[in-house]
Amino acid sequence: MTTSLTTPANRHIAYDATPGQGPGVVFLGGFRSDKEGTKALALEAWARAQGRAFLRFDYSGHGKSSGEFLDGAIGDWFEDALAAIDALTEGPQVLVGSSMGGWISLLVARRIPERLAGLVTIAAAPDFTEDSMWAGFDAATRRKLLDEGQIALPSDYSDAPYIITRRLIEEGRRRLVLRDPLVLPFPVRMLQGTEDTDVPPEVALRLLAHAEGPDLRLTLVKGADHRFSSPDCLSAIEAALAEVLARQVPA
C-alpha cells in the first residue's frame, strides 16, 4: 500500500515497501517515470516471491509525490533517494537503478557506500544532463535555454514534449560522476540494450571503464531498447539481481 514519507527537505515522497529479509532491494526509476512502471512492479513481485525486502518510491515531482516536476533537478531526486533509504530501509541494500536512476544510484554509492551490498544498473545514464542534453544542443538552443529558462524537446514516449529547465542543466553539473574517481566496492552488474537510442551502449562502456571495483560486469543485450521491459529483459534484471545477492559474504 502506498504511504508517504516527509523528507528533511519537507518533500512528501510516495512509496511502497515490502517487508522481508535482507539485504533489501531498492528500485530507483528514471527521468519522468514512477514507481508503477513495469520494471518496478516486476521486481517487487520477484522480491516478494523470494521473501526479500523491497522498496519503490516516486521522486518529488514524479508520480504521487509532492512538488512539480519542472522545479526538480538531479540533486533533489538524489536527496529524495537518500532520505528514502535512510528512513525506510534497514541494513545493507542492493540498488537497482534504471536510466536516470542509474546516475542517482551512483551518487548514493559515492555518498553512503557502507550501506550498499551491491548495484544493478539498467541503461544507466550518468551525467546525461551534461553529456547528452547540453552537449547535444546547438548554440541557438543553448542561448534560448539560458535566456528563457527552459526549452521543449520532443519525446519518444508521449505526445507531450520534454520540458528541460536551465536549473536541471546547471544543477546537474554539481552531480557529475564521470569526471572524478568512482569507487564501487561491491558487486555491480550493468545491463544495456544494443538498440537503446536514448542511452547508447557507448555510455555503458564509458561507465565500465571509469568505475573502479573488485566485481564489475557489463551485459549487452542484443536488440533491447531503452525500456528494457520485455519478458527476456525482465528475466535478465532478475538474474543480475540474484547474482549480486548470491555474492554476499556472510557476516
C-alpha positions in Angstrom: 0.0 0.0 0.0 1.3 3.4 -0.9 2.5 5.5 2.0 4.2 8.9 2.2 7.5 9.9 3.7 8.3 13.5 4.6 12.0 14.2 3.9 14.3 16.5 5.7 13.7 19.0 2.8 10.0 18.8 3.6 9.1 16.9 0.4 6.5 14.2 0.5 7.7 11.0 -1.1 5.2 8.3 -2.1 6.5 4.8 -1.6 5.6 1.2 -1.4 7.7 -1.0 0.9 7.6 -4.8 1.0 8.9 -6.4 4.3 11.3 -9.3 4.0 14.8 -10.5 4.6 18.0 -8.5 3.8 19.9 -7.4 2.0 16.9 -5.4 0.8 16.4 -4.1 -2.7 15.6 -0.5 -3.6 14.4 0.4 -7.1 15.4 3.8 -8.5 13.4 4.9 -11.5 14.2 7.0 -14.5 13.5 10.6 -15.7 9.7 11.3 -15.6 9.0 7.7 -14.7 7.3 6.5 -11.5 7.1 3.6 -9.1 4.2 1.9 -11.0 6.4 1.1 -14.0 6.8 -2.4 -15.5 10.3 -2.9 -14.1 9.4 -1.7 -10.6 6.4 -3.9 -10.3 8.1 -6.9 -11.8 11.0 -6.6 -9.3 8.6 -6.2 -6.4 6.8 -9.4 -7.4 10.2 -11.1 -7.6 11.3 -9.9 -4.2 8.0 -10.9 -2.6 8.4 -14.4 -4.0 11.9 -14.5 -2.6 10.9 -13.1 0.8 13.2 -10.2 0.1 12.6 -6.7 1.5 11.9 -4.3 -1.4 11.3 -0.5 -1.7 10.0 1.5 -4.7 9.2 5.2 -4.5 8.5 8.3 -6.5 11.0 11.2 -6.6 9.5 14.6 -5.8 7.6 15.9 -8.9 7.1 12.3 -10.1 4.1 10.0 -9.7 2.2 10.6 -6.5 4.9 12.5 -4.6 4.7 16.2 -3.9 6.1 19.0 -6.0 6.2 20.0 -9.6 8.5 18.1 -12.0 9.8 21.3 -13.6 11.0 22.5 -10.2 13.2 19.5 -9.7 16.8 18.6 -10.5 19.2 15.7 -10.1 20.3 16.8 -6.7 16.7 17.0 -5.4 16.0 13.5 -6.6 19.3 12.3 -5.1 18.3 13.8 -1.8 14.9 12.0 -2.0 16.7 8.7 -2.6 19.0 9.2 0.4 16.0 10.1 2.6 14.1 7.1 1.5 17.0 4.7 2.0 17.8 6.2 5.4 14.2 6.2 6.7 12.6 3.2 5.1 15.3 0.5 4.9 17.5 -1.3 7.4 20.9 -2.8 6.9 22.6 -3.4 3.6 20.7 -2.6 0.4 21.1 -3.5 -3.3 20.2 -0.6 -5.5 18.6 -1.2 -8.9 18.9 2.0 -10.9 17.2 2.4 -14.3 18.3 5.2 -16.7 18.5 8.4 -14.6 18.1 6.1 -11.6 21.4 4.6 -12.5 23.0 8.0 -12.2 21.3 8.5 -8.8 22.4 5.1 -7.6 26.0 6.0 -8.4 25.6 9.3 -6.4 24.2 7.2 -3.5 27.1 4.8 -3.8 29.5 7.6 -3.6 27.8 9.1 -0.5 27.0 6.1 1.6 28.9 3.1 0.2 28.8 1.4 3.6 25.0 1.0 3.3 25.2 -0.8 -0.1 25.6 -4.5 -0.7 25.6 -4.2 -4.5 24.3 -2.4 -7.5 22.4 -3.3 -10.7 22.1 -0.7 -13.4 19.7 -0.8 -16.4 20.7 1.6 -19.2 22.4 3.8 -16.7 22.5 7.4 -17.7 25.2 9.1 -15.6 25.8 12.8 -16.4 23.2 12.8 -19.1 22.2 16.4 -18.5 25.7 17.5 -19.5 26.9 14.8 -21.9 23.7 14.1 -23.7 21.4 17.2 -23.3 23.8 20.2 -23.1 26.4 18.6 -25.4 23.8 17.9 -28.0 22.3 21.4 -28.0 23.3 23.8 -30.8 24.3 27.4 -29.9 20.8 28.8 -30.5 19.1 26.2 -28.3 21.7 26.8 -25.5 21.0 30.6 -25.7 17.3 30.1 -25.6 17.6 27.8 -22.5 19.8 30.4 -20.7 17.7 33.4 -21.7 14.2 31.8 -21.2 14.9 29.3 -18.5 13.6 26.3 -20.4 13.2 24.6 -23.7 10.8 21.9 -25.1 12.2 18.7 -26.6 10.2 16.1 -28.5 9.6 12.8 -26.6 9.5 9.3 -28.0 7.3 8.2 -25.1 4.4 10.6 -25.2 2.8 13.4 -27.3 3.8 16.0 -24.7 7.3 17.3 -25.1 10.0 17.1 -22.5 10.5 20.5 -20.9 14.2 20.9 -20.0 14.9 23.7 -17.5 18.0 25.7 -17.0 18.2 24.6 -13.4 18.2 20.9 -14.4 21.3 21.5 -16.5 23.1 23.8 -14.2 22.4 21.8 -11.0 23.3 18.6 -12.8 26.9 19.9 -13.2 27.3 19.7 -9.4 26.4 16.0 -9.5 28.6 14.6 -12.3 30.1 11.2 -11.6 32.3 10.5 -14.6 34.8 13.3 -14.0 36.3 12.1 -10.7 37.2 8.7 -9.4 34.2 6.4 -8.8 34.9 3.6 -6.5 32.2 0.8 -6.3 33.5 -1.6 -3.6 30.7 -4.2 -4.0 29.3 -6.4 -6.8 28.0 -4.4 -9.7 26.0 -5.7 -12.7 25.3 -3.3 -15.6 22.7 -4.1 -18.2 22.4 -2.3 -21.5 20.4 -2.8 -24.8 22.2 -2.5 -28.1 19.3 -0.8 -29.7 18.9 1.9 -27.0 18.7 5.2 -28.8 18.3 7.3 -25.6 21.4 6.0 -23.8 23.6 4.3 -26.3 25.9 1.4 -25.4 28.9 3.7 -25.5 27.7 5.3 -22.2 27.7 1.9 -20.5 31.2 1.2 -21.9 32.4 4.5 -20.6 30.9 3.9 -17.2 32.5 0.4 -17.0 35.9 1.8 -18.0 35.7 4.7 -15.5 34.4 2.9 -12.4 36.7 1.1 -10.1 35.8 -2.0 -8.1 36.6 -5.7 -7.5 33.5 -7.1 -9.2 32.1 -5.1 -12.1 30.4 -6.6 -15.2 28.5 -5.3 -18.1 26.0 -7.3 -20.1 24.9 -6.1 -23.6 21.5 -7.5 -24.7 21.3 -7.5 -28.5 18.1 -5.9 -29.8 16.9 -4.4 -26.4 15.8 -0.8 -26.4 15.8 1.8 -23.6 12.6 0.5 -22.0 14.4 -2.9 -21.3 11.0 -4.2 -20.2 10.4 -7.3 -22.4 10.0 -10.6 -20.6 13.5 -11.6 -21.5 14.9 -8.2 -20.3 13.0 -8.5 -17.0 14.4 -12.0 -16.6 17.9 -10.6 -17.2 17.4 -8.0 -14.5 16.2 -10.6 -12.0 19.2 -12.8 -12.9 21.6 -9.9 -12.4 20.0 -9.1 -9.0 20.1 -12.7 -7.9 23.8 -12.9 -8.9 24.6 -9.8 -6.8 22.7 -11.2 -3.8 24.4 -14.6 -4.2 27.8 -12.9 -3.9 27.2 -11.5 -0.5 29.8 -12.5 2.1 28.1 -13.8 5.3 28.8 -11.6 8.3 
